[in-house]
Amino acid sequence: MKKDIHPKEYRHVVFQDTSSDFKILTKSTAATNETIKWEDGNEYPLIKIHVSSASHPFFTGEEKIMDIEGRVDKFKARAEAAKKAREAKQAKVSKAKPAKKAPVKTAEEITGTPKEATPEVE
């Protein structure tokens, strides 16, 4: 086994879920400049996260829309624009005149023989 490949600077760190204000004190090597006063009165480094077990739909059992950077709004805008474009295209097609159908040829016209000359099968 290789020696000295794992970090040795484990320290107590508070992770805070910004969407649910859930906080947990654990050990980590993650670097941060922020600190927070914990329930025991001590100050610990603070790392802010967007999703944790307190806000993730898998753990909570409920669907939540977490719009961190406007992604949901952008998606809804694209979906609405696509719907309008589709409706406009359908309206344009329905207003266009239908193409004329070619007349149906009779057997006489196709074969070149008069109808009387063809024997009927019973």
N, C-alpha and C positions, 0 to 999 in steps of 0.2 A: 504494500500500500504506500502511496506517495505521502511524504511528510510535508507539513506546512502548506497545504493547499486550501484549507478552510480558514475563514476569517476568525480572529480571536477577540475582536472588539465587540462582543455581544454586550448589550446594555439594555436596561428597561426603556421601553418606548411606548407611547400611547398612540394607537391608531384611532382616528375619528372618522366615522361615516358622515359625510356632509349632507346626504339626503335624508338621513333619519336621526342624526345627532347621537348615534350609538358610539360608545367609546370602549376600548379594551386595552388593558395594560399587559404587555407581553415583552419578550426579548427580541431584539433585532439588531442588525448591523446597518440598517438604512440610515442615510445621512439626512439631516434637516436642520434648519436654522430656528424653527419655531419651538416654543415650549408651552407647557400647560401645567396648571396646578392640579394634582390628582387628589382623590378622596382622602388619602393618608396624609395630606399636607405637603408632600414633596413635589418638586417640579421635575417634569420629565420631558424629553424631546417629543414633539407632536408631528405626526404624519397624517395628512388629510387624504382620504380615499373617497371615491364616488360610489362604490358598491361594497356591501358587506353582507353577512348572513342576516342582518336586520332589515336590509332593503331589497335583497335579491328575490325575485318572484319564486324561484325554486324552493327557497327556505320559508318564505312568508305565506305561500299558497295563494297569493293575490297578484293580479297583474298591475304593475305600476309603470307609468311612462316617465322615464328619467331623461329629461332633455338637458343634457350638460352643455352642448354647444349649438343648440338650435337645429339639431339633426331631424327631429320629428317635424318641425315646421317646414324644413326644406323638403322632406319627403312628401308631406301633405300638399305642398305647393306644386311639386312635380306631378303628383297623382292627379290633382285638379286640372293642371294644364294639359295633361295627356287625355283626360276625359273630355275636355272642351274641344281639343283637336279632333278626337274620334267622332264626336257629335257633329262637328262642322263638316267633316269628310262624309259622314253618312247623309247629312242634309244636302250636300252638293251632289252626291250620287243619286239621291231620290228626286232631285229637281231635274236632272239630266233626262233627256228623252230616251226611251228604250230603243235599242237598235232594231231595225226592221229585220224580220225573219225572212229567209229565203223561201220561196214557194216550194211546196212539196211536189216532187215529180211523181208522175204516175208510172206504172210498170210499162205502159206503152212508150212513154218518153225515154225510159231508161234502156229498154231492149231494142226499141225501134220496130217492134212488130205490133200490128194492130191486135186489139183485144179479141177479136173474132178468130184470129188465127191460132191463139193459144188454146190447147185442149184443157178442159176442166177435169179435175181429178175428183172422183166421188168416193 
